[in-house]
Amino acid sequence: MNYQINPLQPKDWSQVRSIYTESISTAVSTFDTEPPNWQDWDSSRLSNCRFVAREGEKIYGWASLSPASST
């Protein structure tokens, strides 16, 4: 496979949300019990630190950073 790392775009959200939903079932990578909607997720992540690993149009993983505080 030949993955590319690209900035996460709003159009990627459906695939990112699907991966996020899978991670909820493990209870290892998040304390969330339900996947967020785009607006909630978007407002809680740093806009310049969101990436996806993709091959073509298929997204295989993602990463983002959240601020530790609002100050």
Secondary structure as the mmCIF struct_conf table of DSSP 4:
data_model
#
loop_
_struct_conf.conf_type_id
_struct_conf.id
_struct_conf.beg_label_comp_id
_struct_conf.beg_label_asym_id
_struct_conf.beg_label_seq_id
_struct_conf.end_label_comp_id
_struct_conf.end_label_asym_id
_struct_conf.end_label_seq_id
STRN STRN1 GLN A 4 PRO A 7
HELX_RH_3T_P HELX_RH_3T_P1 PRO A 10 ASP A 12
HELX_RH_AL_P HELX_RH_AL_P1 TRP A 13 ILE A 24
TURN_TY1_P TURN_TY1_P1 SER A 25 ALA A 27
BEND BEND1 VAL A 28 SER A 29
BEND BEND2 THR A 33 GLU A 34
HELX_LH_PP_P HELX_LH_PP_P1 PRO A 35 ASN A 37
HELX_RH_AL_P HELX_RH_AL_P2 TRP A 38 SER A 43
TURN_TY1_P TURN_TY1_P2 SER A 44 SER A 44
BEND BEND3 ARG A 45 ARG A 45
TURN_TY1_P TURN_TY1_P3 SER A 47 ASN A 48
BEND BEND4 CYS A 49 CYS A 49
STRN STRN2 ARG A 50 GLU A 55
TURN_TY1_P TURN_TY1_P4 GLY A 56 GLU A 57
STRN STRN3 LYS A 58 SER A 64
BEND BEND5 ALA A 68 ALA A 68
#
